[in-house]
Amino acid sequence: MSLPRGLSDHRPLFFVNHVVDGGPRPFRFINAWLIDKQNVNIMATKWQKLKDANDNTDLLQRLRGLKCFLKDWNAKTFGNVDFHIQEVSKKTEELDGVDPASVDLQRLLVQKRELQED
């Protein structure tokens, strides 16, 4: 939205600052869930239970049920992944800012590797 130009050859812009609610956060499937075969078996078992509970349920209802299960299971199994990523990033930045002359480089490299493995 622009304001009237007036005597100037520019049109000042008027911005409205309001929060837009985008609704619920979309579901994200994490590929790391498929690395461990036990996780795949858990998902397959839950899918079969949803299917056996009511053969008349449509695909969308089963997907919603699996989504709720996966969200709860992920929170219990892995915790707050975003928080863990932020913590590891913060520790990595701290290690990057350390003066190499003042510390044992071997110990510093070991700490970085441990953070990368987390």
Beta strands, then each sheet from edge to edge (+ up, - down):
end
